[in-house]
Amino acid sequence: MSLLPGLRYLPGVTTLKLDQNTCTGCGVCVEVCPHAVFEVSDRKAVIKDLDACMECGACSRNCPAKAVTVTAGVGCAQAIFNAMLTGGPPDCGCGSDQGSACCS
């Protein structure tokens, strides 16, 4: 269950990756994810809601098989989170000066 239901970020920008071949299906990612991004199906973790990932890194730090990777604290999701806290505009450094307007 998500701690912040309905919270969405920009679609398709998270750095979250799951290696199905390495996953052991232990379910730790499901337990530690605050946004219910993962579920276990057929003895493997699956990403059920990629765009709910806030890139906190709890899943990758706690995965005993090292099947989950995410660059914690970067990207548009973190920029949006910071903007919500500060009341300013999102700024992740990937604006139009680098050929992308994902947060700007």
C-alpha positions as CSV (number, residue, x, y, z in Angstrom):
1,M,0.0,0.0,0.0
2,S,1.3,3.4,-1.0
3,L,2.0,5.9,1.8
4,L,1.1,8.7,-0.6
5,P,-1.7,7.3,-2.8
6,G,-2.3,9.0,-6.1
7,L,1.0,11.0,-6.1
8,R,2.4,11.0,-9.6
9,Y,5.5,12.2,-11.2
10,L,6.4,13.0,-14.8
11,P,5.9,9.8,-16.9
12,G,8.9,7.8,-18.0
13,V,11.6,9.8,-16.3
14,T,12.7,7.6,-13.3
15,T,16.0,5.9,-13.3
16,L,14.5,2.8,-11.6
17,K,15.5,-0.6,-13.2
18,L,14.8,-4.2,-12.2
19,D,16.8,-7.1,-13.4
20,Q,14.3,-10.0,-13.6
21,N,17.1,-12.5,-14.1
22,T,18.8,-11.5,-10.8
23,C,15.6,-11.1,-8.8
24,T,15.0,-13.9,-6.2
25,G,11.5,-12.8,-5.4
26,C,12.2,-12.1,-1.7
27,G,9.8,-9.2,-1.7
28,V,12.0,-6.8,0.2
29,C,11.4,-4.1,-2.5
30,V,7.7,-4.4,-1.9
31,E,8.1,-3.9,1.8
32,V,10.4,-0.9,1.7
33,C,8.9,1.1,-1.2
34,P,6.8,4.0,0.1
35,H,4.8,4.3,-3.1
36,A,3.9,0.6,-3.8
37,V,5.9,0.6,-7.1
38,F,6.6,-3.2,-6.8
39,E,4.7,-6.4,-6.4
40,V,5.8,-10.0,-6.5
41,S,4.3,-12.1,-9.2
42,D,5.3,-15.7,-10.2
43,R,8.1,-15.6,-7.6
44,K,9.7,-12.5,-9.1
45,A,9.4,-8.8,-8.3
46,V,7.8,-6.7,-11.0
47,I,7.5,-2.9,-11.4
48,K,3.7,-2.3,-11.3
49,D,3.8,1.5,-11.3
50,L,7.0,3.0,-12.6
51,D,5.8,6.5,-12.6
52,A,5.0,6.4,-8.9
53,C,8.8,6.0,-8.1
54,M,10.2,9.0,-6.3
55,E,13.8,7.7,-6.6
56,C,14.3,7.5,-2.8
57,G,16.6,4.5,-3.2
58,A,15.1,2.3,-0.5
59,C,14.6,-0.6,-2.9
60,S,18.1,-0.7,-4.3
61,R,19.8,-0.2,-0.9
62,N,17.8,-3.1,0.6
63,C,17.7,-5.6,-2.3
64,P,19.8,-8.6,-1.2
65,A,20.2,-9.8,-4.8
66,K,21.2,-6.3,-6.1
67,A,18.4,-6.8,-8.8
68,V,17.1,-3.2,-8.3
69,T,19.0,-0.1,-9.3
70,V,18.0,3.5,-9.1
71,T,20.0,6.7,-8.9
72,A,18.5,8.0,-5.7
73,G,17.9,11.7,-5.2
74,V,18.3,12.7,-8.8
75,G,16.0,13.2,-11.8
76,C,12.7,14.8,-12.3
77,A,11.0,13.0,-9.5
78,Q,13.3,14.4,-6.9
79,A,13.0,17.9,-8.5
80,I,9.3,17.8,-8.3
81,F,9.5,16.6,-4.6
82,N,11.9,19.5,-3.8
83,A,9.6,22.0,-5.6
84,M,6.7,20.8,-3.5
85,L,8.7,21.4,-0.3
86,T,10.1,24.8,-1.3
87,G,7.1,26.1,-3.3
88,G,9.4,26.9,-6.2
89,P,9.5,25.5,-9.7
90,P,11.0,22.0,-10.4
91,D,14.7,22.1,-11.4
92,C,16.6,18.9,-12.1
93,G,19.2,20.3,-14.4
94,C,17.9,18.6,-17.5
95,G,16.2,21.6,-18.9
96,S,16.2,22.9,-22.5
97,D,20.0,23.7,-22.3
98,Q,20.6,20.0,-22.4
99,G,18.0,19.2,-25.1
100,S,15.2,18.2,-22.8
101,A,12.4,20.1,-21.2
102,C,11.4,17.3,-18.7
103,C,11.1,19.6,-15.6
104,S,11.1,23.1,-17.0
